[in-house]
Amino acid sequence: MLYSGRGFRESEIGDIDVIIKDGVYHLFHLILPNHDYIAHATSQDGINWERTRNALFVGDPGSWDDDMLWTMHLVSQGDEYAMYYTGLSQSEKGFYQRIGLATSPDLYQWEKQNHGKFPLEAAGPHYESPEHNVRQWVSFRDPYYVQHEGAEYLLFCARIATGSISRRGCVGVAQIHEDSCELLPPLFIPYVYDDVECPCLFNKDGQFYLLGSIREDVKVHYWHSDNFVGPYQSFSNNVLMPEGNYAARVCEDGEHLLLYAFYVSHAENPELAKRTLPPPKELVVGEDGCLVLKSFWRWRTMICDTLSAEKFPGFVPLLNNPTAEFVREKDEFRLRSVSGYEVQAMPQISENWIWEGEIKKAGVGKCGLVFNCDHKGNGYYISLDLLQGFVQVRSWGSNPDDIYKDYHYENIQTNNFKTNKEQRHRFSLIRYDDYIELSIDGEVKLALVDDKYDGLYMGFYAETAEVILGEGRIFALG
């Protein structure tokens, strides 16, 4: 089961950070809604987690962090580990955020080191501060430790001291000296967002990449620069992870650079939205310098059975469209629909699986993939616009409890992908527990968590088009 930090509520996980020690993945995360301690869980595969000793608790009454603990970052420093974390004070009603430090010899026993240069707090002239702000509370949180040319720095979520009130969000930076911390001018100011949460910086292939989570669209964005100090610039599409993925952090896993983020499921009441930690993605740099998401390397180690296309179970039509025709030729499958939809589906070989193949479309109509469908076609539909390069996943089925709206239809997540003249693309679709991941031509484009449907059919559909599936394989996951 995917990890959600479940307790009194269905999910209690907040912002996260992951660090690896001796081959074991260590997850640290906030607990919502109380924010009274930082939880700790471990994993052997980076996907399935088990809770262990809690890491850090709010301070005693009167302490600067006696109200709440917010986002943290963990790093290995010599023979110990450091946790930079955010704290709030009851006496200040949580309006002012500060950054503190705790250390551990083993990631299990933690001791706060809040004396001397910590806690670090907001101050002018570069940032809003308790003495100079326009909305009563001060953004000064989400620390991220980096080293550059022998110097130590902390990045953090902050706000510049001037400008439009809702557009002051920036990535602040402080240099850590032996006995003090020096607030420097912001590392990056987008001039458009209220905050840039959970900033994260790394160097990949000679470029600096700066990540930030944006509350306005609940997406992870990124910027790049040739230099640590900037200027940080944007590509035409700088959304790294689609809607719902938030508070991303990177983690070095040998030669792999992993990206973790929690996922917020859709809910009418945001306070009741379920938060889950999906499996990580891998970060690589494309030929054009853009960041690209790849599937986690450990998926291949979890395969317990393989089914080639010629051994796929028999396909059946789910909608019984008389204008549709289905042809199976060894390892290739053709579905043609003159008018209206038709879905050709086969039984899923496992609850958890990876489906790989190639999809090609002829004609001007629509096509896509389906999974977790029942015999009436209620399930998940992945719409693939191979001409415009637009993909979306929707949950679609009947709603018998409402006689006035006897259907359920929700677009859960969307993204774009590069097209080609042949309208032919490789795909890889993963269903693991409630996790859904779709890669197109090797790039992860959809990554979400949803549990509405659990039907036993998977397949593909066409509307006023001919769709060809080839080179298919299905891997059962253990």
Summary of the structure (lengths in Angstrom):
residues: 478
radius of gyration: 24.3
end to end distance: 12.3
largest distance: 78.4
contacts: 1588
relative contact order: 0.10
helix: 3%
strand: 57%
